[in-house]
Amino acid sequence: MSSYKVEICGVNTAKLPVLKEEEKDALFARIKQGDAAARETYIKGNLRLVLSVIKRFSGNHENVDDLFQIGCIGLIKSIDNFNPALGVKFSTYAVPMIIGEIRRYLRDNNSIRVSRSLRDTAYKAIHTREILAKTSCKEPTLEEIAKVSGLTQEEIVFALDAIQSPVSLYDPVYTDGGDTLYVMDQISDKKNREDNWIEELSLNDAMNHLNDPARILDCLQKIDDSSRHLLELINEVLDMSKIESGDTTLHEEPLYLSKTMKIVDGVCRQAAVDKQQIFDMDIEEIQDDHVLADPVRLRQVLINLISNGVKYTPEHGCVQVKVAQGNSFAEGKASYSFEVKDNGIGMSEEFQKKLFEPFSREDNSMTNATQGTGLGLSIAKSIIAQMGGSIEVKSIQGKGTTFLVRLDLKLVEEEKEADQALLAAEAGEEKKKDPGFLKGRRIMLVEDNELNREIAYELLSESGLIVDVAENGQEAIKLLGIRPENYYELIFMDIQMPVMNGYEATANIRAGESDYWKTIPVIAMTANVFQEDESRAAECGMSDYVTKPIDMNVIYSVLEKWLRGQKG
């Protein structure tokens, strides 16, 4: 069996060492004495820190090798300038420096060069706007921002315009199932004023659907499904590392295949619509819908195969998905086949031989223009093998490709325990609709990302909770200190934050003298997926652990666990 490796800049990420705190202290003492070997060991022991930071910049479409190298420069600078006497953890000191180094690289590498003074002006205006919006609870005007910041309105407009990323003439700006509207389409438009055509278009579309709750709910559901899939994609490299080290495990649970396929459909269909493709999903042959499987991994495999079909099929092409059921030789199981067929560019016979190898991508004009890591199919094959299934591919260059996945899945229709679990889940969902015990309960939300903070605040407030927010761990401790004891009943704590992260904030809270500080539930809320992160959360005194993106079913279960029955 071949050994799969995930290499970045020649570094095997699966074999990166992890240093213990006592090892770090000993190494740093040797570094201060000029020990070059200790310095090199310390650098290697913190490369995982660089990997975690560069995940934040995955949306910049920069080469991951370049980001990793720049991040390593920031790490080395952090080691050379770190002073242990300050009483701050190295990771707390290093992360902002690594981020700063990457941001400087992205700024300097931009196709449009903007002076530092102009950027400073723009950032000052943005910071002023945020302060005014927070204090007045409304969007400030340009005049108000100019008055508080000491800048002229012309300076603010010019600076904010200068830092905007360039837009391609062929970027789509609107689509609703018909012809896509591009920026280019508006350049020669004499009927619409360029300062209001996008605003009017977006506003009119929004107004048209304000009285359509079903449409809004459907859109929100698709956004939720897509966000979850995005998180799964971000973790592809991590998945390969786990596969190589043998750390992957399946988490099987009862599910309905038809519902799973509808989720997959919701995630993949829009991409096909955008390319004006025919997208057909046939699940009519499913007879036994209720099976036992890992829902996340099953969706991951299918979405990967379908997404590839959509990506490598030209406009006006066709992508077909079909699920069929047959008999299994194993008792209590049924055999399912998942076929993904397209009439796209196909693959050469030579490439098909190495199709499932990590980082494999065929070299042609269409694949080169299409984003991808080259890891998806190798991960999919490993997952399918772990499920006890098989995957086949038939492809003719220039005519299309067909993937066929076969899985024997255990039927759970007769299993009372599974039925009881589903009934319990449904009962929990019913409770969620009327969470009366949450009304008026006070909690704190600690989150540095503005968008995440706003979304979480709205979702939690809708449940009847009174929510106070803090942007970092230091603010959380300050807020906890100025409120009377027992004011808050629970804290949702992000982990990766500037100034003071969630681990340090929780440790400081638990170090408080009162029983209130020592016992208040602190719930880690983070996108980190490693078992070591969960373990560290427990070690610093966190009460529970939930992952992003926010799943209100999970959040509600946590609230019920820690708040129901307590004094409200």
Secondary structure by P-SEA (a helix, b strand, c coil): cbbbbbcccccccccbbbbcaaaaaaaaaaaaaccaaaaaaaaaaaaaaaaaaacccccccccaaaaaaaaaaaaaaaaaccccccccccccccaaaaaaaaaaaaaaaccccccaaaaaaaaaaaaaaaaaaaaacccccaaaaaaaacccaaaaaaaaaaacccccccccccccccccccccccccccccccccaaaaaaaaaaaaccccaaaaaaaaaaaaaaaaaaaaaaaaaaaaaaaaacccccccccccaaaaaaaaaaacaaaaaaaccbbbbbccccccccccccaaaaaaaaaaaaaaaaaaccccbbbbbbbbbbbbccccbbbbbbbbbbcccccccccccccccccccccccccccccccccaaaaaaaaaaaaccbbbbbbccccbbbbbbbbbcccccccaaaaaaaaaaaaaaaaaacccccccbbbbbbbccaaaaaaaaaaaaaaccbbbbbccaaaaaaaaaacccccccccccccccccccaaaaaaaaaacccccccccbbbbbcccccaaaaaaaaaacccccccccccaaaaaaaaaaccccccc
